[in-house]
Amino acid sequence: MNPIHCFMRYQTALGPSVRQLLVSAGSSLPPLAKQMRYQQFQKRNRSGSLIIECVIASIILASCSIALLKWTQKGNQLKRQANTHTAAVLIAENAAERLKQATVENASELAISVASKLSEQQSLGVTITSSSFSHKEESAAELIGIHFTITVSQGDVPITVKHSWKLDTENEQSVGGKASTGSIARSQEEGGNGE
């Protein structure tokens, strides 16, 4: 067959409607390529935004971790302070209990002895001062006694202060109350013979 003949047959076989289909199919290929390029671009953008999201999430996690560590450290510090304060109150009460044996004559020596023993046994400093007093009212018997001020401190900082009184009257009784640093507590009476 003659090649020119073939071309002519091809031209007649491809009418205008078939030619339009072929042209439209051929022209639709570039948008498909554009769409594929756009999808690849979106994938790159998605992976880039994913990396940015991971970086932001790690920064937030790190800042939360730092805040949590500070909070935990502060909680432990407050717990240590509370334990130290509780120990100081117990030491002061122990000293007050030991000082119930004091008399006006040996109050100073007993206060020094109790303070030194408690300071050696504990990691806190104990200072006890004593002063004797007497008070007489017209209708009551003369009130003679000793006032003890027990100070428990850590270094130079007082943690708690307790006041205790040993009263000597005809019928011996002791009265004691405690006051924490910055507050005044009620006096408590304990009846009996030096109990």
Secondary structure, DSSP 8 states (H G I E B T S, - for coil): --HHHHHHHHHHHS-HHHHHHHHHHHHHHHHHHHHHHHHHHHHHHHHHHHHHHHHHHHHHHHHHHHHHHHHHHHHHHHHHHHHHHHHHHHHHHHHHHHGGG--TTTHHHHHHHHHHHHHHHSSSEEEEEEEEEEE--SSS--EEEEEEEEEEEETTEEEEEEEEEEEESSS-EEEEEEEETT----EEEE-SS--
